[in-house]
């Protein structure tokens, strides 16, 4: 029996060929699941990625443009043309790039291609953070105190902040990936930050709309993974703690969230399922929350697979990419809420080509040494290898190190060993590896009592140690 037949319902075949409209480790990740399902894979690539691991692993590869994303991975005509020319029936967008672009999903549909993700109208509603807040508030989810709508003039900004208080965070309505955000702690900084955030949002996202939220200084960032199909089934796969961040982007993720009270866990997972059902969501998605003591509030939805999805896979044994492909093919989820079992603890660390001593500035260059760790219950998702040049055009992620253990203490010990074992070197290359080990050793992190301010606390500890 072909592998694909084992994954499909009788009489409902899956796709024969899927095009992966992405690069790096996520492209390789999708290719591997396609191969296990008996589905042929096509990878598109820019001239900067012609020798990438995903290109080498895929059944077919099509060059779509130069290194600049706007002329390759963010250029729909070339991606659609590659899919049609190779006979692909569906496009998996991975994360980033076009993964949350409803216009691209519409173009796929008009071209006779299946977009592996939620419907365009759902992405439009949830991708706009203000509209998403409105919808979740309507169905009863708590939201972080803030502006009820987009703010467009200084008077509105001042009135909102007088009502909710400082500090606040100014967010681009169309933002994502940690971009388009400014934290303001002082009244004198408020209006300059408002103007600067609007200008940055216009430049990056082509949409200058912003809104305000109260900034909870020491809150935890906790997200819930959901899966939903077109047959009315919605399940959650537990939660992840993603509180260790730099520039509002995650560095360390773990599942389950340490020290989370069972009552809070139930509140968050129930809210995520309720929100996904209300939105008519299909596929894999993430509902993100802030937890501040006994308070919890919805902040946004990510309408795609997340960078940190492996920790959920490690504790549930469920292949999220496989479920995405099944749902896009019109099949029901292969799991029910009753069948989901959470086992042990998984932790992920993102090893980026960045210099932490220079505010995490990207460090493109040639890798002369790259030896990932191994051993029991260690997974490394990477596209890098010795001799590969880290291009300057893209995200700086080199590898995700994921470990599993029966409990958190063993998982942290295993991660520390894995990071120590990870050998990386090259001309111009600096990485976050050693910083991650410092995070693992921080008392608040070890105790599971950390929040989004952890890296600032780590900097303060280092400053004191140097005096």
N, C-alpha and C positions, 0 to 999 in steps of 0.2 A: 504494500500500500504506500503511495507517495506520502511524504511527510505532511503536505498541505491537507490531505484528506483526514489526517488524524486530528487536525485543529478545527475543521469545519463541520457544520451540521450537515446531515445527509441531504443532498439535493441543493445545497447552498455553497457553491465553491467560493473560495477566497480569490484574491487577485492573483494573476499570473506574474505580474511585474509591478514593482513600486519604485518610483523615483524619490531619492532623498535630496531635498532642497536645502542642504546645509553642509557643514564642514566639521573637521576636528573630531573630538571623541564622540560627540552625539551622532554624527553621520556614521561612524564605525559601529556605534551601539545599535543603531537601527538596522544596518546591513546585517549584523550578526543574527538578530531576531528573524529577519526576513529569510535568511538562509536556513535557520532551524525550522521555519514553517514551510519550507519548500517553495518560497516565493523568490523569483529572480529580482535582483536589485540593480538600480542605476544610480550612480553618484555624479552630481555635477561638481565642477571644480573650477577655480580661477587659476591663472598662470602661476600665482604664488603657492598653490597647493597641488601642483601637478605630481609631486612625489609623495603625497600624503598617504598615511596608512589606510584611510577610507578608500582612496582611489585604487590602491593595490588589492584591497579585499573585495570590492564590489564585482559583480558579474560584468557590468559595463560602466564606463565613465565617459562623461562628455564635458569638454572644456566650454565654459560659457562666457569668459571675459577676463579682463585684467584683474590685478589684485584688489583694486579699489572696490569695496562692497557695492557701491551705487551702480557700478557697471558690471556686476556679476551676481552675487548672492541676493542683492536687493533689486535686481532687474527682471521683473516677471516675464517679459517677452522671450528672453533666452531660455528661461527655465521651462516655460510652457512648450516652446519649440523642441527642447531636448526630450521632454516627456512624450510628445506626439511622435517625434522621429524614432524613438526607441520602442514605441508600443507600450509604454507604461499605462496602467489604468488608474493609478492613484499617486498622490504626492504626499510624502511625510515631510513636514517642515521643520522637525526637531524643535529647538527653542531658539529665541532670538530671531534676527533677520525677519522673515515674513511669517513667522509662526502665529502671530496674533493680528494679522492684517486682514480685516474682513474683505477688503477690495480684492486681495489676492485669492481668497477663497471663492469669491464671486467669479473671478476670471477662470479659475479651475473649472467651476461648474459650467460656465458658458463654453468651455473648450471640451466638455465631455469627460473631464477628469474628476476623480473623487479627492477632495481635500481631507486628509486624515486629521480631523479636529472638529470642534463644534461648528454649528451653522453660522454663516456670516452675520445674521441678525442678532444671534446670541453674543458673538464676539463684539459687535458694535455696542451692545448694551452694557456688557461687563467690562470691555476694554476701556470705556470712558469711566474713570474712577468716580466722578460725581454722579453719573447715572447709576453706577453699581451701588453706591452708597444709598441712593434714593430707593432702589429696588429692595435692597436688603433691609432697610428700615421699614419699608411697607409690609414686608412679610414677618416682621417682628424681631429681626436680629439687632442687637445693640451696635451702634457705631461710635467711633471716637468723636467726642465733642468737637465741633468745627463749623465751618460755613455750610449752610444748607444748599448752596449752589456755587457756581463759579463767581469769583470776585474780580471785578474789572476796574475799580477805581480806588484811590487811596482812602476815601471816606468809608467805603465798605470794609476795607482792611482794618482801619482803626476801630470801627464799631464792633467788628467781629472779635478782635483781640481783647477789647475792653470787656466783652461778654464772657469769653472763655479763659482769658488770662494767658500770661507768658509762662514757659516758652511755647512757641508754636512752630509748626513745620509747614512751609509753603510747598505745595506739590503741583506738578504739571498734571492736568486732567488726562492727557494722552501719554503720560510718562510710563517708564518701566525700566527694569534692570538696574534700579538704584539711581537712575539719572533723573534730572528735573526736580530736585528737592533742595530746600534750604532750611536749616534750623535757625531760629531767631530767639535769642535769650534777652535782648535789650531793646527798649523802645526806640533808641536812636538808630538801630540797625534795621528796623522793620520795613520802612518804605523803600530804602535802597535795595534790600533783599527782595522785596516784592517786584520791583522793576527789573532787577537782574534775573530773577527766576523766570519771569515772563519772556524776557529777551532770549534766555537760554532755551526755553521750551519752544519758542518760535523757530530758533535756529536748528535745534536737534529733531523736533517732532513735526515742524510745520504747523503748530497749533499753540498759540500763546496763552490759552486758558489755564488758570490756576485756581486752586481752592486752598483753604486753611484747615488745619487740624491742631488740636492741643497736642503738644509733644510730651509724652510720658518719658521722663529722663531715664528711669531704670526699669522700664517695662521689659517683658520677655516677648520675643517674636515667635509665635507658635502658629503652625499652619497644618491644615487637614487635607489629606489626599482623598479625592473622590474619583469614582468611576461611575459612568452612567451610559446607558444604551438607548436606542430608539424604541425600546419595548416597555418603557416606564420603570426600568430598574435603576436604582441609585444606591451605591454602597460607599462607605468610607473605609479607608485602610489605615486608620489611626492617625496620629499626629507626629509632627517633627518639630523639634526646637531648632530655630535658626538665628539665635540671638547674637552670636559672635559675627560681627559685621565691620567692614571698613567702607566708608563712603556709602552707607546704606546697601552695600552688597555683601552677601554672605560668604563666610570663610569656613565655618564649621557647622555641621548639621548632625542631629542625632534623633533616633526614634527608639523607644518612646521619649517624650520630653521628660527630663529628670525632675522628680519632686512634684509633678503635677497631681493635684488632688483628684481622686476618681470623679468627684462631682463636677470639677472644672473640665476634665476630659470629656465627660458625657455632654456637658453644655456645648463645647466646641464642636464635637463630632455631630451632634444632633443639628446644630445650627448650619453646618456645612451641607449636610444632606438636605435640609429644608431649603437652603438657598439654591442649591443645584436643581432641585425639583421645581422651584418657583421660576427659575430662569429657563427651564427647558433644556438644560445642559446635556450634551452627549460627549463621550470620550473621557480622557484623563484631564483633571483640573485640580487646582489648589485654591482653597479658601484660606486667606491669611488673617490672623488676629493679633492684637496686642493683649497681653495679660499683665495686669498691674495689681498685684495682691489678689483680692477676691473679685476684681473687676476684669471683664473681658469685653473686647470690642472688635467688630469687623473692620478691616482696612481695605482689602482689595481681593480680586480674583485673578489668578493667572490661568489663561485659557489655553494651556499647552502642557506638555510634560516639563518637569522642573529639572534643573541641574542636579538637584539633590535627590532625585527619585530612587537612586540605588539603595539608600538606607531603608526605604519602605519595602523594596524588593527583598532585601536581606532578612527583614523580620517577618515578612508575610509569605515569602516564597512565590509571589505573584509577579509575572513578567508584565510590566505596565505597557510596554510597547506592543506586545502581542495583543493585549486587550484593546489598545487603540485601533489596531488594524482590524480586529474582529468587529468592533463597533462600526467602523467606517464601511465595512463590507455588509452591514445590515444584520449582523448576527447578535444574539444576546450576550451579555457578559457570561463568562465561564464560571463566575463565582457569585455567591449570594452573601448577604451580610452574616448569615448563620455559619457559613463555611469559612469565613475569614478568621485566621488564628494568628495572633501576635506572639512571637517567640523570641526571647532574648533581647539584646540591645545591639544596635548598629550605629556606627559613627562614621561620618565622612569629613575629610579635610581636603580643601582645594589648594593644590600647589600651583601657584601662579608665577609667571615670569615677571615679577615686580620687585621693586626695592622698597621694603618697609621703611627704611631710614630716610627715604625721599618722598614721603607721603604716597607710597605705593605706586611710584612712577613705573610704567611699563618698561621692560628691559628686553627688547628684541635682540637677537644674536644667534650665533651658531652653537648648537649643543655638541660638545666634544665627548661628554660622558653623560649617559642616561641609563641607569640601572634601577628599575622599579623594585620595590620590596616584594617578597612572596611569603610563603608559609601558610599554615592552616587558617582558614576563614579570613583571608586577606584578598580583596578584589581591587584591582587598579584599572580604572577606565582612562585610557590615554591614547593619543595619536602620535606622540613624540617618539623619537629614537635617535641614537647617536648619529651625528652628521646632518641632522635636520636643522634648518634655519627657522627660527621663530620669526614669522613675518610681522611687520609693524602695523598691518592693516586691521587686525582683528583682536578679539578678546584675548587676554594674556594667560588663559588657563592652559597649563601644561598637563596636569593629571589630577584625577580624583582618587584619593586613597580611601577605601571603604573597608571597615573591619566589622566582624560580628563576634559576639561572645555571649555566654549565658547571662551575664550581669554587667552593669556599667563599669565597675572597677576593673574587671578583666578586659573589657573592651578598650578602656583608656590605656591600660598597660600595653595591650596589643598594638594600639595606634602609635604609642610612643616608640615602641620597638620598630614598627614599620617605617616611621618617619626617619628614625636614626639610621635605618638600613638603606634608605633611598639615597642613591648617589647621583648628583646632578652637577654638571659643570660645563663651562663654555665661555667663549669670548663675549664679554658684555652681559653675561647672564647673572642675574640675581634672582632669588626666589623667596617665597613665603615659608619655606620648610621650617627654618629655625624659629620663626615667629610662632608658627603653629605649635611647636613643642613648648614654647613659653606659655601659650594659652592653656595647653593641657595641664601645665604645672601650677597655674594660678589657683589660689585657695578658693576663690568664689566659684570658679569653674569646676574644680574637683568636688565641691560640695553641691553642685547643681543649683547654685543660688545666683547665678550670673544673669545679667540683662544685656540690653543693646549697648550699654556704656562700658562694657568690659575692656575693650581695647584702650579706651581713654584711661581707665584705671591702671592698666598694664603700663602705659606710658608714664603715669605718675609714679608708679613703683620704681621704674627704671631711672627716672630723674632723681628720686630720693637716694637710690643706691649709688649714683654717680657723685653725689655731693660729699 
